[in-house]
Structures are given as C-alpha cells and as structure tokens.
Amino acid sequence: MLEKIITTLIGCIVTGIFGFLVGKVKTIKNEKEFYLKENKTQSEAIKSLLRASMVSTYYRYKKVRRIPYYEKESWYLEYESYKKLKGNSFIDDLKNEIDSWR
C-alpha cells in the first residue's frame, strides 16, 4: 500500500514538474518571438532614420558637389551602419556620387 502511494506521489510530482517546464518553454518561446519582432521593428526604424539623414546631407551639398570633411566622415559612418542593417542599393548610388565629389 505504501509503495503504491509513493509511486503515485512520484508520478504526480514528475507530471507537475514536466507541466511546469513545458509552460516555461512556451513562455520563453513567446518572449523570444516578441523580442525578435521588436528587434526587427527597431532595426527598420533605425535604417529609416539613417537613410533620411544621408539623403538630407546628400541634397544639402549636391549643387556644390562638395561636402565638408566632418560631414563626409559622419555620412560614411551612417552608410556603414545602414549597410549592416541590410539597407537597399539606393544609398549605394548616392555614395558613388559623393565619392566622385572633390
């Protein structure tokens, strides 16, 4: 009789632990999906801000075809970040044009 009670208790404990662990895994999976989605959203926002800044700088100096050193340095840093975020080739065309300026 005691053996049956102990076996039943162990079964209940193991089932409870297993259920708890499954719940934790589901919670971790949901949190991971949330943070991946959040990270993608933030990356897209940052990419948009970088693109807007680079385009603005480009048009500010396009007529004179010359860009101050500090702005050019900043532009290239933005460009590198933009490309690491898998930005499109539109900015590559601007970079090629800026590279041809004095």
C-alpha positions, 0 to 999 in steps of 0.5 A, a space after each residue: 500500500 505504501 509503495 503504491 502511494 509513493 509511486 503515485 506521489 512520484 508520478 504526480 510530482 514528475 507530471 507537475 514538474 514536466 507541466 511546469 517546464 513545458 509552460 516555461 518553454 512556451 513562455 520563453 518561446 513567446 518572449 523570444 518571438 516578441 523580442 525578435 519582432 521588436 528587434 526587427 521593428 527597431 532595426 527598420 526604424 533605425 535604417 529609416 532614420 539613417 537613410 533620411 539623414 544621408 539623403 538630407 546631407 546628400 541634397 544639402 551639398 549636391 549643387 556644390 558637389 562638395 561636402 565638408 570633411 566632418 560631414 563626409 566622415 559622419 555620412 560614411 559612418 551612417 552608410 556603414 551602419 545602414 549597410 549592416 542593417 541590410 539597407 537597399 542599393 539606393 544609398 549605394 548610388 548616392 555614395 558613388 556620387 559623393 565619392 566622385 565629389 572633390 
